[in-house]
Amino acid sequence: VLKIAPETAIKFAAYEQIKRLIKGDSEHTLGMYERFCAGALAGGISQTAIYPLEVLKTRLALRKTGQYRSILDAATKIYVNEGLRSFYRGYIPNILGIIPYAGIDLAVYETLKKKYLKTHACDEQPGFWMLLACGSCSSTLGQMCSYPLALVRTRLQAQVSHPSVDKVNTTMTGVFRTIVKTEGLTGLYRGITPNFIKVMPAVSISYVVYEYSSRLLGVNMT
């Protein structure tokens, strides 16, 4: 929760600001490619800002009983035993994965919403179920394109630095090759079903809350 709140806020804020910069003084409507670029940049900015919390979340989820007493204790032990770099373990595959995911997710969502507005009355905003459907479609497409890199990122985050660890398996390419060699290509999508079960409602609900909050606050989205 401490991770997702600022991550989502930064992503949406950055997305709207980048769209305004791309659009400038022009009155033309942004296309799919421009929305994709804005979404990719927004996703990269938000992930960079909160990435240490992403690593901390993974390590807490995989901890042994009694290993960490609290979030602060976990952060302190990781820093003391493994150094600051451990908080950025898996950063490169994460960024490589978030660029297509955030770009596709935001671009597809907004494109579907715009299509709906074009076929309905100008003053009729998409309802709850329509927003939920748009969010589900966009998050599904984004996950399908970026999941292998998300899996590699998670495995890198879960690794604990140790002198005896094979260095080949502490790199993005090393982990990728190990997965393909031992589990096959399907191994790159291991765990995608529970991930869909988690991500689809989470992303869809966040879009619904974002839209309704924007309307309530009178925010004019480009």
N, C-alpha and C positions, 0 to 999 in steps of 0.2 A: 504493500500500500504506500509506503514511503517512497518507493521507486516510481510507481505508475502515475501518481498524482502530478508531480512536476514533469514527468516525461510526456504525458498526454497534453498538459497545458502548454508546454514549450512547443510541441509538435504542431498543434492547431494554430497557436499564435504565429509561429514562424511561417507556416503554410500561407496564412492570409497575408502576411507582410511581403513574402516573396512574390506572391501573385500580384500584389499591387506594384512591386518594383518591375516585374516583367511587363505588366500592362502599361505602366507609366500614365501618360495623359491620353492615350488612345482609348477609343470607345469600343473597340472590337472585343468580342468574347474570346476568352482563352480557349485554345484547342486542347485535345487530349495530350499531345506531346508536351505542351507548356505546363499543363497541370501535373504531368508525370515528373517533370524537372523540379517543379516547386515542391511536390510531395517528397521526392528523393532527398532534396536538400534539407527540408524540414525534418525528415526522419533521421538524417545524419547528424544534424545539430542537436536534436533531443537525445539521441543515443549517446553522443559524446559527452553531453552534460551530466548524464546520470549513470554512465557505465560502471563506475566502481560499485554502485548499489546493485547493479545487475549481477556482478560477480559475487557479491556478498549474499544475495538472495539464493544463488545456486549452491554456494558452499553451506549455507544454513539448512537448505533443503536436504542436502546429502550428508549432513554431519552425523557422527556417531553419538550415542546417548552420553550426555555429560561432557561432550567435547567443548562446547561453548556455553557459557552461562547466560549470555545476552547478545544483542546485536553489537553493542559497543565492545564487549569482550571478544567476539569473533573478529571484528575489524582490527582490534589491537593485536591479537595473536597472529593474524595473517600478516600484518605489517611488520611485527617484530621478527617473526620466523622466516618470512619469505620476501619481505621488502615491498616497496611501493609498486613495482612492476606487476606484482601478482594481481593487483586490482584492475589491470588492463589486459589480463590474459584472455586471448580470444578476440581482442578488439578488431583486428583486421577482417577475419571472416564475418564478424558481427556487422561491420560497416558495409562490407560487400553484399551481405544478405539484406540489410535494412534498406539499401538504396532501391533495389527492385521491389521489395515488399511495400515500403511506404509510398513509393511512386505509383505503383499499380493500385494499391488500396485506396489512396486519396483520389487519384485520377478517375478510377472506375466508379467510385462512390459518387463523386460530383457529376460525372458525365451521366450516370443513370438518373440522378436527381434532376438535372437540367432537361433530360429527355422527357421526364414526367411533367415538368412545368410547361414544356412546349405543347404538350398534348392536352393540357387542362387550362382552366381559367387562370388568368394572370394573378388574381388575388387568392388563389387556392394553393396553400402550401401542402407539401406531402404530409400525410398522416403518420401516425405511430408505426403501423404495420408496414407501410411503404418504405419508411426510413430504415426499419429493421431489415427488410428484404434487401435493400440496396447495400447496407452494411455487411450483410451475410455474403452476398455475391462478391463484393470487392475484397473482403478479407480472405475468402476461399481462394480466389485467383492469386492474391499476394502470397499466401502460404504455400501454394503449390510451386511457385517459382523460386521461393527463397528458403524452403525448409532444409535442404541438405546443408547449407551454410550455417543455419541456425543450430543444427545438430552438431556440426563440427565445433562451433562456438561453445556450446554447452559442455562438450567433452573436454575442451581446453580449460574452461572455467573450473571444472570439477577436479582437475589435476592439482596435486600438491607438489611444490618444488622439492626435489630431493636429488642429491648428487648422483645417485645410482640410476636415476630414471634415464631411459634411452632417449637421447636428444631428438632422434628422428620423429618420435611420437609426441613431441612437445611443440611441433610446428603445425600450421594449418594443413600444408601439403602432406606432412607425415601422418596426421590423423585421418585425412581424407583417403590416403592410400591404404591405410590399415583397415578402415571400414570396408572399402571395396574389396580388398584381398580376403578378409575373413568372413564378411557377411554378404558380399555381392552388391550390385547396384541397388537392390531393394533395401539394403541396410541403411542407405542414405535417407530413407523415409521411415525408419523405425520410430515408432511413437507418434506418427502423424495423426492417427485417429483420436487419441485423447487430447492431442493438441488442438484439433479442430473443435472438439467438444468444449474446450476451454476458450479458444480464441474467438470463435464465431459469435457466441452470445456477448462476450466481453467487448469486442470491437463494435458490434451492432448497437449495444446499449450505450456505449460511449458516444456514438454518432447521434443517437436519439436525444440523449441528454444535452449534447453540444448544440444541436439544432434548436431545441426548445429553450435552452438557456439564452442563446443568441437572440431569439425572438423576444423573450421576456426582457432582455437588457436593451433591446432596440439596436443591436449591432447589424450594420449593413455589410453583408459578405459579398465580395466581388465574384 
